[in-house]
Amino acid sequence: MAVDKSPLYRRRLGARAASMPPAELLPVGKAELMRGFDDWATDRDIHLDEIHRFIADPGNSLRRCGHWAALLIAA
């Protein structure tokens, strides 16, 4: 479960997460997730500042960022 590896979800849900029906889970907005990205990600080795540095270099467009692939998609 996300609460096992995500401090953000652990704070939001705590011990009751395992017993909560999915319909009772409150939605999390993109703004909150991005503000707390490092605590949201369930992989404790990925950090938003590293992703920003990686995608800032156009030469990295086809390279992996650690064991992740990161791309910048313009809206």
PyMOL commands that set and color helices and strands:
alter all, ss='L'
color gray80, all
select helices_A, chain A and resi 2-5+7-19+22-24+30-35+37-40+48-56+58-60
alter helices_A, ss='H'
color red, helices_A
select strands_A, chain A and resi 64-65+68-69
alter strands_A, ss='S'
color yellow, strands_A
deselect
rebuild
show_as cartoon
